[in-house]
Amino acid sequence: VEFSYPPLKHGEGHDSHSLPEEWKYLPFLALPDGAHNYQEDTVFFHLPPRCGDRTTVYGVSCYRQIEAKALKVRQADITRETVQKSVCVLSQLPLYGLLQAKLQLITHAYFEEKDFSQISILKELYDHMNSSLGSTLLEGSQVYLGLSPRDLVLHFRHKVLILFKLILLEKKVLFYISPVNRLVGALMTVLSLFPGMIEHGLTDCSQYRPRKSISEDAGLQGNTPRLDDCVSVSAAATSNTNFGMGGGGRKMAGNHSVEGQKANVPFSQSEKTCNGAQSSNGTVQRLKVPSRTSPASSESDWETLDPSILEDSNLKERERENTGSEQAENLPSEGMSSESLPITVQPQANTGHTMLVPGLISGLEEDQYGMPLAIFTKGYLCLPYMALQQHHLLSDVAVRGFVAGATNILFRQQKHLSDAIVEIEDAHVQIHDPELRKILNPTTADLRFADYLVKHVTENRDDVFLDGTGWEGGDEWIRAQFSAYLHALLAAVLQPDNEKTLSDFGTAFVAAWKNTHNYRVWNSNKHPALAEVNSSHPFQGQYSVSDVKLRLSHSVQNSERGKKIGNVMVSTSRNVVQTGKAVGQSVGGAFTSAKSAMSSWFSTFTQSTQSLGD
């Protein structure tokens, strides 16, 4: 790190090269593998919290390269022909696309100076972001800037639903492609299909410990007030490859003085430090996080959610004895406090603003339906980009699963470390376990749903503007369809005698989903608002001829055997034409008619496939 504003470590200068232990991977994330192959690129990444606060730190980094001879001022450490640097913003708000748009402009201007000692522009960026960005932006559409579900459906087609279900099952999912901006864009767009996930569902998604991490000695725990407003800028370079971060910033929503609070807060070095909440009298309240004594205990922590904690008759009395509102905002995700009560989320009037209530078990801000689901909690990580130095996390016993992105082929080659590999370039979802493939095999109703999405995105139709969801077939509309799908699934699960209804979503899939942590957390609370939701699959109905075509098309295009048959048919039809020309016009006519019949038969697969899958 060449430069950081404010300094990354308390008491050190802006030009300090040292990093907090929790952020030791920052330079490798901000300037990814293979950066030298591209003139410029952007990466999103997540860092673990530095202090006792459990909130993920969201990183956005823009990197560029410039020829050394083009520099007006060439520092002594520049020894190669090309200089690569990265400007990085660290934020407590998941405004990926918005930060990227601002950062790209600043990075371009910083490089145009052709003098990397001119860091005033980075300080101005810090001040500008703190004055212009706030948590209110999470309520609007700007949080989705740059994340296009429409492009995702165009590329992955019906497989988007398989990706959606894979993450619902909390599987180990690895996305792979280069350059990195395509990687993080596709991964975060998939997550944007989950209601409320980007805005409020990732606050606990990067609770991991670097290898050879700091001691867990309790003496390291310090009084760490919750940082409500803070931005930090960083700049880095490593001598062996001449890359680094030109700058970065950290944005945390709130109303306090930015730089003053940052400078005066000692950061705790222990992950076991719990959330600090500022009470009305100015003292710091603290809530203890259960400490993990061994890998075995950490596994059991997230493996089960004990229903007895929801049935204790004394919970209500205990809840009255302490102020539930402050506790609810600061409950750690490690486990549910015995002094907290499961909440019942009441339906809210549709006033245009979603009412959010702190989930006492999930620790996430939830709406009246219990969204976002507590998927990225309890050791299930979301790492839009993983550096090679983080490879050990894939097999870490404290990590129960992940949705991660990688550009290094070494990640893709070690298939035993993941349940599914998503090759974005070919829109290929490779699921290793035959049983999992069977669970995720789409039902007839699912195929109709996917076909409906693909047709609306691909077909030329009159633009229809729908109130609340934007253009039909557009980004907001697609997110609304997945929201309706998930709400219907949740409502169906609550119904008695629901076997027939759940079969439309996939009986095996629902059974597997009910064993996940996110389902148990969601099911532990009551959500009366779901009573108003239609508790059946959006595309239920009688089986028809068109369903047979959909199923056939899906089978042919998604099984190895089906693909081989398709390839044989294509090559056979070519040979038929060539043979017909060689034998003569009369015989050729017979061959041509046979070829056209075969082509006609094959086209029924390809046409329906174009509207559904590959």
Disulfide bonds with the S-S distance in Angstrom:
none
